[in-house]
Amino acid sequence: MPRCIRKGCGKEFSEGSTERCTFHPGAPVFHEGLKSWSCCSDKNKPVLDFDEFMEIMGCVETDRHTNDVPDPESKAPATLTAAKEVAKAPSKVLEVSAASSDPAPPLATAKVVPATLPLVAEEEDDLSVSIAPGTSCRRKGCNVTFISDDENRLGDGEGTRCKYHPAPPIFREGSKGYMCCKRRVLEFEEFLKIEGCQTGRHLFSLKVNTDKKEEFTTCRLDHYQTLDQVHVSVFAKQVDKDRSNVKINEQTLSIDLYLPGSKRFSKTINLFGPITPEQSTVQYFGTKVEVHLKKQDTRSWTILEKPTRDLGNVALTFGVSGRTGTIGAKESVLDAQNSARV
């Protein structure tokens, strides 16, 4: 089946399909490690992880998919003029070289030494997990979508072979490529077409290694608050969303995250104040997990976790007069008990 060529879509579709297409009309923006789309950077904030960038939902919807490549003749005249000037440039250089009587000195060529990458065990597909048709292979650079077990998972047929990139992508000074191979391109559309440099089997559902002993680890937590919410960030990379769990109760926050390498982070926090679980949300990203807690009242939280001892005269306010923890409100917000002390 043909595949939609619009950025942010890439779905396979049948001829005559009336399925609506959601895509990005703008161009990708890569700046200082951050990745976003120029058409919706105000709506979708830039991200660090490439997989997370590829999952950003399109911001424009149209009637149907397409695989028609735009006609180069439809470009703007200025673009065509610039292209023609570039095409003429090599012949001009050759004419100057021919007219010169002294041969040009040979240019020193730098020897390119490929980066040595650590050996990483190939992730295996869990054949016991049923896969829905249309699911994409999880390996980088492979655009195959699942049809059936017989076609894509069992045996050694052509449909079971996966060409992919085992190393992450690299973006540097406008060039784009993968760390595992040498090819570099400038256009993002060409980067998506770089053929995989390693051949293996498709990965539709990651197999969990139960033989390796599970190891508990620690993750850094950070938080900030607004007038009606407390935002908690757990800095953990590549969290398994299917196995991980975040439970939000009125007085407690329980975090149980499964990480790569049979590592696990688990923590229960007795919250400083009461929250409304129904209006609180959880978001999983490539480098962290964010929990947005809805306060039941608008008082300021001194700290995230309820203290087991008296903290004394410590207050974190929203007022502009606070030394630390200031959010930017015009005045401090106090509960009834603290208001009586003023």
Salt bridges, closest charged atoms under 4 A:
GLU12 OE2 - ARG3 NH2 3.22
GLU19 OE1 - HIS65 NE2 3.35
GLU32 OE2 - HIS31 NE2 3.68
GLU61 OE1 - ARG20 NE 2.68
ASP63 OD1 - ARG20 NH1 3.48
GLU124 OE1 - LYS207 NZ 3.94
ASP125 OD2 - ARG153 NE 2.93
ASP149 OD1 - ARG153 NH1 3.41
ASP156 OD1 - ARG201 NH1 3.29
GLU158 OE1 - ARG161 NH1 3.19
GLU189 OE2 - LYS7 NZ 3.45
GLU190 OE2 - LYS193 NZ 3.96
GLU195 OE2 - LYS163 NZ 3.06
GLU214 OE1 - ARG264 NH1 3.12
ASP228 OD2 - LYS294 NZ 3.14
ASP256 OD2 - ARG264 NH2 2.73
GLU290 OE2 - LYS45 NZ 3.69
GLU290 OE2 - LYS288 NZ 2.72
GLU290 OE1 - HIS292 NE2 3.60
ASP297 OD2 - ARG299 NE 3.43
ASP335 OD2 - ARG299 NH1 3.45
